[in-house]
Amino acid sequence: MTRINVSRKNTTRSTPATLGSVAWGKNIFENISVLLFAGLLIVCSLAVGCSSEKPKQQISTVQAPIAPAMSPVSAPAPLNQSPPVREASDEPVHKKVVHRAPVTVAYSDKVSGVAFRYPRKYVLKIGNAADGVVSSTTVPMDFLQPGGTALAAVTIPEGAYPKSDLASALFDVSLHKSLTAEQCGQFATAQTGSTVPDSSATNQTPATEPRTPPPAVQSAKLIIGDMELRSTETEGTAGNRKEASKYYHVFANGMCYEFALKVATTGIEPDEGGKPVDQDEVFKRLERILATVKINPVAMEKEAASTPVPIPPSPAQ
């Protein structure tokens, strides 16, 4: 009996403990459920919030670069992009202009009307200086009669043909105001039995060495532009010096114009490494100057004595 009572007591005591444990577990389950539900609510709220923000962000990124259709202002370029390059026509380009000297120089004389061009490196002499150059040649002038005047002379520099036997090369212009058109077409050296013009007659300085007359050569015609020139060629010597010349005459403005090309050699053998000059090549250089010659019209000088005008007879009384 004693055992039965004890067991009853244990059974009675254990029942509340079991019920308590069940209640405690039930409470824990409810608490976990509440926590899970709350967590689900937080997760859902976050998910809904994120899903609601994404469309707004996409819309903002799409609408930001859109500019009004009529707006002339373009969208700003990104920082990592280089600025647009302007066209060359927007800004003037300053180029350094190099002014080069012309290859040829112009000569013009208003009194005689003569004009021509010559290389810049050649030497031009006019007036008395030109007269001194012309008078140093074997045939200063080849007019039919003395009385010519040297206007200009262009000489080729000595250094143009180094180590050669070239003594001088020049192009000169002379004028004679007393010759007729027929006389202008003739040359003193082309006449039969003629000699080199006397220096005293032509007002030239006599040469220090005797000169031999060049052989007579028949004159020919040459056309330059609208001018028809008569021409002749001569060859002369003065000691060892040899000179070949070409003369051209034309009548214009009531005067006789003479253009002469002259090439002289020393007659001495060139130094070692040199060679005789090619006269034909030198003449070609001088002929390029002759090809530029022009004679412009000039006012004719009035004669000192005018022609007397006949007096008409008086009417009969």
Buried (B, 14 or more C-beta within 10 A) or exposed (E): EEEEEEEEEEEEEEEEEEEEEEEEEEEEEEEEEEEEEEEEEEEEEEEEEEEEEEEEEEEEEEEEEEEEEEEEEEEEEEEEEEEEEEEEEEEEEEEEEEEEEEEBBEBEBEEBBBBBBBBEEBBBBBEEBBBBBBBBBBBBBBBBBBBBBBBBBBBBEEEBBEEBBBBBBBBBBBBBEEBEEEBBBBBBBBEEEBEBBEBEEBEBEEBEEEBEBBEBBEBEEBEBEEBEBBBBBBBBBBEEBBBBBBBBBBBBBEBBBBBBBBBBBBBEEBEEEEEBBEBEEBBEBBEBBBEBBBBEEBEEEEEEEEEEEEEEEEEEE
